[in-house]
Amino acid sequence: MATLLLVIIYTAFISLGLPDALLGAGWPAMRESLKVPLGYAGILQMVTSGGTIVSSITSGRVLAKFGTGPVTAASVALTAIALLGFALLPSFWWLILAAVPLGLGAGSVDSGLNAFVAEHYESRHMSWLHSFWGVGALGGPLVLSLFLSRGVSWRQGYLSIGLFQCVLVALLVLSIPLWAKVRARSYGDSGAPESSHPPVIELLKIRGVKFAVVTFLFYCGVEASMGLWIGSFLVNIKGLDPVAAARWVSAFYASITAGRLLTGFVTFKVRNVDLIRWGGAIVLLGVVLILAAPAAGLCVAGIVLAGLGCAPVFPCMLHETPVRFGARHAQSIMGVQMAFAYIGTTLLPPFFGMVSSYTSLSLLPVFLLVYTLALMVCAELLRPVRPAK
């Protein structure tokens, strides 16, 4: 029963990753057919991110009221509606409307699944779960590029992924009884601990929560800034051609996915807190290589190394949440952590873009270095945190 539900959760995380890279991959074709400026992609991204942040912050109360199974099914249904909207709606301004349920659905399902796996499954499953997200994030652009390479509209790519989400919704609806059974099996006769969902400001007063959310913010700042700007850095600063630079951007995400698959096995022998420390150190080494490398060869090695270092940080931080703060607050704190993660993804890459427009792209490794040191310091301060008795 628990294994069957885990397979369903893995599939749900693939579906969570599928839309994440679609906009970036499809925008060149989309803007041409929609006849809008290049920068309008930022509007869709901001609306989606805003919805995700709101749903992440409120996810604790929503999950407590309705349960993880029904919320996950409803959230995936929202993303399916949004993707079908992208495929069928006629103009850019209608796509803004479709971006709202895309963000709302993503935030709730992300927080809910992470909280459930952290509470009921071993650390290795959290790492493997996020490697399946990577499979989805890599697969979405591949599906879209397949349609585009055959001369078919980008809308067909969105339609196919939207229909896949609809199938998953049906599967999740059928699986709803399993979620309660797995929860009951985990706690036995003692029953599940009562959850608490105080306001965000009260959650931030709990010992260690401030350090946790800052760690998530800067971790996502590193990952998202690398993903958005490292290709431009390689072309403009290191002299690579755009095709080669694009391959190394893909290699960065591939190394995160492969690293998380490997991390799942390493957790049999190594604690989460140690994996977080080692991961931060490897990211730091990769960033230093990017900063100091005189030639592109060492620079791209640093990119892959940084991806491998990123691999354990996010899933191990999530899995430590109930350990550090207790099951009573874990669900709400998980939602706040995910909200800060999305804030980091949304704000820190554009912040560097704004600074670099007045200075130089060569400052990218310096910003990555500052972000990495900030997350490492906060992660170290979190190591001794345990729930009050």
C-alpha positions as CSV (number, residue, x, y, z in Angstrom):
1,M,0.0,0.0,0.0
2,A,2.7,2.5,1.0
3,T,4.8,1.4,-2.0
4,L,1.9,1.9,-4.4
5,L,1.2,5.4,-3.0
6,L,4.9,6.2,-3.3
7,V,4.8,5.3,-7.0
8,I,1.9,7.7,-7.4
9,I,3.7,10.4,-5.6
10,Y,6.8,10.0,-7.8
11,T,4.5,10.3,-10.9
12,A,2.9,13.4,-9.4
13,F,6.4,14.9,-9.0
14,I,7.2,14.2,-12.7
15,S,4.0,16.1,-13.5
16,L,5.1,18.9,-11.2
17,G,8.3,19.3,-13.1
18,L,6.8,19.1,-16.6
19,P,5.4,22.7,-16.8
20,D,8.4,24.3,-15.0
21,A,10.7,24.7,-18.0
22,L,8.0,24.8,-20.7
23,L,7.7,28.6,-20.8
24,G,11.4,29.2,-21.3
25,A,11.7,26.4,-23.9
26,G,8.6,27.5,-25.8
27,W,8.7,31.3,-25.5
28,P,10.6,32.0,-28.8
29,A,7.8,30.2,-30.7
30,M,5.1,31.4,-28.5
31,R,5.9,35.1,-28.7
32,E,6.1,34.9,-32.5
33,S,2.6,33.5,-32.8
34,L,1.2,35.7,-30.0
35,K,2.9,38.8,-31.5
36,V,4.1,40.1,-28.2
37,P,7.5,41.5,-27.0
38,L,10.2,39.2,-25.7
39,G,9.9,40.6,-22.1
40,Y,6.3,39.6,-21.8
41,A,7.5,36.1,-20.6
42,G,8.4,37.8,-17.4
43,I,4.7,38.8,-16.8
44,L,3.6,35.2,-17.1
45,Q,6.5,34.0,-14.9
46,M,5.7,36.6,-12.2
47,V,1.9,35.8,-12.1
48,T,2.7,32.1,-11.9
49,S,5.3,32.7,-9.1
50,G,2.9,34.9,-7.2
51,G,0.2,32.2,-7.2
52,T,2.8,29.7,-6.1
53,I,4.0,31.8,-3.2
54,V,0.4,32.5,-2.0
55,S,-0.6,28.8,-2.2
56,S,2.6,27.7,-0.4
57,I,2.0,30.1,2.5
58,T,-1.6,29.0,3.0
59,S,-1.0,25.3,2.3
60,G,-0.7,24.3,5.9
61,R,-4.2,25.2,6.8
62,V,-5.6,23.9,3.5
63,L,-3.8,20.5,3.9
64,A,-5.0,20.2,7.5
65,K,-8.6,20.8,6.5
66,F,-8.9,18.7,3.4
67,G,-6.0,16.2,3.6
68,T,-3.0,15.7,1.4
69,G,-4.7,13.3,-1.1
70,P,-7.6,15.5,-2.0
71,V,-5.5,18.7,-2.1
72,T,-2.9,17.0,-4.4
73,A,-5.7,15.9,-6.8
74,A,-7.3,19.3,-6.8
75,S,-3.9,21.0,-7.3
76,V,-2.9,18.8,-10.2
77,A,-6.4,19.5,-11.7
78,L,-5.6,23.3,-11.5
79,T,-2.3,22.8,-13.4
80,A,-4.1,20.7,-16.0
81,I,-6.7,23.4,-16.5
82,A,-3.9,26.0,-16.8
83,L,-2.0,24.0,-19.4
84,L,-5.1,23.3,-21.4
85,G,-5.7,27.0,-21.2
86,F,-2.3,27.8,-22.6
87,A,-3.0,25.3,-25.4
88,L,-6.5,26.7,-26.3
89,L,-6.8,30.3,-25.3
90,P,-6.4,32.7,-28.2
91,S,-4.3,35.6,-26.9
92,F,-1.5,36.6,-24.5
93,W,-3.8,38.4,-22.1
94,W,-5.9,35.2,-21.7
95,L,-2.7,33.3,-20.9
96,I,-2.2,35.6,-17.9
97,L,-5.5,34.3,-16.6
98,A,-4.3,30.7,-17.2
99,A,-1.1,31.4,-15.3
100,V,-3.0,32.0,-12.0
101,P,-4.2,28.4,-11.5
102,L,-0.8,27.1,-12.8
103,G,0.9,28.9,-9.8
104,L,-1.8,28.1,-7.3
105,G,-1.7,24.4,-8.2
106,A,2.0,24.1,-8.1
107,G,2.5,25.6,-4.7
108,S,-0.1,23.4,-2.9
109,V,1.0,20.2,-4.5
110,D,4.7,20.9,-3.9
111,S,4.2,21.7,-0.2
112,G,1.8,18.9,0.4
113,L,3.9,16.1,-1.2
114,N,7.1,17.3,0.4
115,A,5.4,17.4,3.9
116,F,3.9,14.0,3.4
117,V,7.1,12.3,2.3
118,A,9.1,14.0,5.0
119,E,6.6,12.7,7.6
120,H,6.0,9.2,6.4
121,Y,9.0,8.0,4.3
122,E,12.8,7.8,4.6
123,S,15.2,10.5,3.5
124,R,16.2,8.6,0.4
125,H,12.7,8.9,-1.0
126,M,12.8,12.7,-0.7
127,S,16.0,12.8,-2.8
128,W,14.6,10.4,-5.4
129,L,11.3,12.4,-5.4
130,H,13.2,15.5,-6.4
131,S,15.2,13.6,-9.0
132,F,11.8,12.7,-10.6
133,W,11.0,16.4,-10.6
134,G,14.2,16.8,-12.6
135,V,13.0,14.1,-15.0
136,G,9.8,16.2,-15.5
137,A,11.7,19.4,-15.9
138,L,13.9,17.9,-18.6
139,G,11.0,16.1,-20.2
140,G,8.7,19.0,-20.7
141,P,11.1,20.9,-23.1
142,L,11.9,17.7,-24.9
143,V,8.2,17.0,-25.6
144,L,7.7,20.6,-26.8
145,S,10.8,20.5,-29.0
146,L,9.5,17.3,-30.6
147,F,6.4,19.0,-31.7
148,L,8.2,22.1,-32.9
149,S,10.8,20.1,-34.8
150,R,7.9,18.5,-36.8
151,G,6.5,21.9,-37.6
152,V,3.6,21.6,-35.2
153,S,2.4,24.5,-33.0
154,W,3.7,24.9,-29.5
155,R,0.0,24.7,-28.4
156,Q,0.1,20.9,-29.2
157,G,2.9,20.5,-26.8
158,Y,1.0,22.2,-24.0
159,L,-2.1,20.2,-25.0
160,S,-0.3,16.8,-24.7
161,I,1.2,17.7,-21.3
162,G,-2.2,19.0,-20.1
163,L,-3.9,15.8,-21.1
164,F,-1.2,13.8,-19.2
165,Q,-2.1,15.9,-16.2
166,C,-5.8,15.0,-16.6
167,V,-4.9,11.3,-16.5
168,L,-2.9,11.9,-13.4
169,V,-5.8,13.7,-11.8
170,A,-8.0,10.6,-12.3
171,L,-5.3,8.4,-10.8
172,L,-4.9,10.7,-7.8
173,V,-8.7,10.7,-7.2
174,L,-8.7,6.9,-7.1
175,S,-5.8,6.9,-4.7
176,I,-7.4,9.2,-2.1
177,P,-8.2,6.4,0.4
178,L,-4.5,5.3,0.4
179,W,-3.2,8.6,1.9
180,A,-5.3,8.2,5.0
181,K,-4.3,4.5,5.3
182,V,-0.5,5.3,5.1
183,R,-0.9,8.1,7.6
184,A,-2.7,5.7,10.0
185,R,-0.1,3.0,9.5
186,S,2.7,5.5,10.4
187,Y,1.2,6.5,13.7
188,G,-0.6,3.3,14.7
189,D,-2.8,3.4,17.8
190,S,-1.2,6.5,19.2
191,G,-2.8,8.6,16.4
192,A,-1.3,11.4,14.4
193,P,-0.1,14.4,16.4
194,E,-2.4,17.5,16.3
195,S,-1.2,20.0,13.8
196,S,-0.8,23.7,14.6
197,H,-1.2,26.4,11.9
198,P,-0.3,29.8,13.5
199,P,0.2,32.9,11.3
200,V,3.4,33.1,9.4
201,I,4.8,35.8,11.7
202,E,4.4,33.4,14.6
203,L,6.0,30.5,12.8
204,L,9.0,32.7,12.1
205,K,9.5,33.2,15.9
206,I,10.0,29.5,16.4
207,R,13.7,28.7,17.0
208,G,15.6,28.1,13.8
209,V,12.7,28.8,11.3
210,K,14.3,32.1,10.2
211,F,17.5,30.3,9.4
212,A,15.6,27.6,7.5
213,V,13.7,30.0,5.3
214,V,16.8,32.0,4.5
215,T,18.6,28.8,3.6
216,F,15.8,27.9,1.1
217,L,15.8,31.5,-0.3
218,F,19.5,31.5,-1.0
219,Y,19.7,27.9,-2.2
220,C,17.0,28.7,-4.8
221,G,18.8,31.9,-5.6
222,V,21.9,29.9,-6.5
223,E,20.0,27.3,-8.6
224,A,17.8,29.7,-10.4
225,S,20.6,32.3,-11.1
226,M,22.8,29.5,-12.5
227,G,20.0,28.3,-14.7
228,L,19.0,31.7,-16.0
229,W,22.4,33.4,-16.4
230,I,25.2,30.9,-16.7
231,G,24.6,30.4,-20.4
232,S,24.9,34.1,-21.1
233,F,28.0,34.2,-18.9
234,L,29.6,31.4,-20.9
235,V,28.9,33.2,-24.2
236,N,29.7,36.8,-23.3
237,I,32.5,36.3,-20.7
238,K,34.1,32.9,-21.6
239,G,33.6,33.1,-25.4
240,L,31.6,29.8,-25.9
241,D,29.2,29.6,-28.8
242,P,25.5,29.7,-27.8
243,V,24.9,26.0,-28.8
244,A,27.7,24.8,-26.5
245,A,26.6,27.1,-23.7
246,A,23.0,25.7,-23.9
247,R,24.4,22.2,-23.6
248,W,26.2,23.2,-20.4
249,V,23.1,24.7,-18.9
250,S,21.4,21.4,-19.6
251,A,24.3,19.6,-18.0
252,F,23.8,21.7,-14.8
253,Y,20.3,20.5,-14.4
254,A,21.2,16.9,-15.4
255,S,23.9,16.9,-12.7
256,I,21.3,18.0,-10.1
257,T,19.0,15.2,-11.2
258,A,21.7,12.6,-11.3
259,G,23.1,13.8,-8.0
260,R,19.7,13.5,-6.3
261,L,19.4,9.9,-7.5
262,L,22.8,9.2,-6.0
263,T,22.0,11.0,-2.8
264,G,19.1,8.7,-2.2
265,F,21.6,5.8,-1.8
266,V,24.1,7.9,0.2
267,T,21.4,8.6,2.8
268,F,21.6,5.0,3.9
269,K,25.0,5.8,5.5
270,V,25.1,9.6,5.9
271,R,22.9,11.9,7.9
272,N,20.8,14.7,6.2
273,V,22.7,17.5,8.1
274,D,26.0,16.2,6.8
275,L,24.8,15.9,3.3
276,I,23.6,19.5,3.4
277,R,27.0,20.6,4.7
278,W,28.9,18.6,2.0
279,G,26.5,19.8,-0.7
280,G,27.1,23.4,0.2
281,A,30.9,22.8,0.2
282,I,30.8,21.3,-3.2
283,V,28.6,24.1,-4.6
284,L,31.2,26.5,-3.1
285,L,34.0,24.7,-4.8
286,G,32.2,24.8,-8.1
287,V,31.5,28.5,-7.8
288,V,35.1,29.2,-7.0
289,L,36.2,27.3,-10.1
290,I,33.8,29.4,-12.2
291,L,35.1,32.6,-10.6
292,A,38.8,31.7,-10.9
293,A,39.0,29.7,-14.1
294,P,40.8,31.5,-16.8
295,A,39.5,29.2,-19.5
296,A,36.1,27.7,-20.3
297,G,37.2,24.1,-19.5
298,L,37.6,24.6,-15.8
299,C,34.5,26.9,-15.8
300,V,32.2,24.2,-17.2
301,A,33.7,21.7,-14.7
302,G,32.7,24.1,-12.0
303,I,29.1,24.3,-13.4
304,V,28.7,20.5,-13.2
305,L,30.3,20.4,-9.8
306,A,27.9,23.1,-8.5
307,G,25.0,21.1,-9.9
308,L,26.2,18.0,-8.0
309,G,26.5,20.1,-4.8
310,C,23.0,21.5,-5.2
311,A,21.6,17.9,-5.4
312,P,21.3,17.0,-1.7
313,V,20.6,20.4,-0.2
314,F,17.0,21.0,-1.1
315,P,15.6,17.5,-0.4
316,C,17.6,16.9,2.8
317,M,16.5,20.3,4.1
318,L,12.9,19.4,3.5
319,H,13.3,16.0,5.1
320,E,14.8,17.5,8.2
321,T,11.8,19.8,8.7
322,P,9.7,17.5,11.1
323,V,13.0,16.5,12.8
324,R,13.9,20.1,13.6
325,F,10.6,21.6,14.3
326,G,8.3,18.7,15.3
327,A,5.3,17.1,13.5
328,R,2.9,19.6,15.1
329,H,4.3,22.6,13.1
330,A,6.0,20.7,10.2
331,Q,3.2,21.1,7.7
332,S,2.9,24.9,8.1
333,I,6.6,25.4,8.2
334,M,7.0,23.3,5.1
335,G,4.7,25.7,3.3
336,V,6.6,28.8,4.5
337,Q,9.9,27.3,3.5
338,M,8.5,26.6,0.0
339,A,7.2,30.1,-0.2
340,F,10.6,31.5,0.5
341,A,12.1,29.1,-2.0
342,Y,9.9,30.5,-4.7
343,I,10.7,34.1,-3.5
344,G,14.4,33.3,-4.0
345,T,13.7,31.8,-7.5
346,T,11.5,34.8,-8.4
347,L,13.6,37.7,-7.1
348,L,17.3,36.9,-6.9
349,P,17.9,36.1,-10.6
350,P,16.2,39.3,-11.8
351,F,18.1,41.2,-9.1
352,F,21.4,40.1,-10.6
353,G,20.1,40.8,-14.1
354,M,19.3,44.4,-13.1
355,V,22.8,44.8,-11.5
356,S,24.6,43.3,-14.4
357,S,22.8,45.6,-16.9
358,Y,24.7,48.5,-15.1
359,T,27.9,46.6,-14.5
360,S,29.0,43.3,-16.1
361,L,27.9,39.7,-16.4
362,S,31.4,38.8,-15.1
363,L,30.0,39.5,-11.6
364,L,27.8,36.4,-11.7
365,P,30.2,34.1,-9.8
366,V,30.6,36.8,-7.1
367,F,26.8,36.9,-6.5
368,L,26.7,33.1,-6.5
369,L,29.5,33.0,-4.0
370,V,27.6,35.4,-1.7
371,Y,24.4,33.3,-2.0
372,T,26.3,30.1,-1.3
373,L,28.1,31.4,1.8
374,A,24.8,32.7,3.1
375,L,23.0,29.4,2.7
376,M,26.0,27.5,4.3
377,V,26.1,29.8,7.3
378,C,22.4,29.4,7.9
379,A,22.5,25.7,7.4
380,E,25.3,25.4,10.0
381,L,23.2,27.5,12.5
382,L,20.4,25.0,12.0
383,R,22.3,21.9,12.8
384,P,21.6,21.9,16.6
385,V,17.9,22.9,16.2
386,R,15.4,20.4,17.7
387,P,11.8,20.9,18.8
388,A,11.1,22.1,22.3
389,K,9.8,19.4,24.6
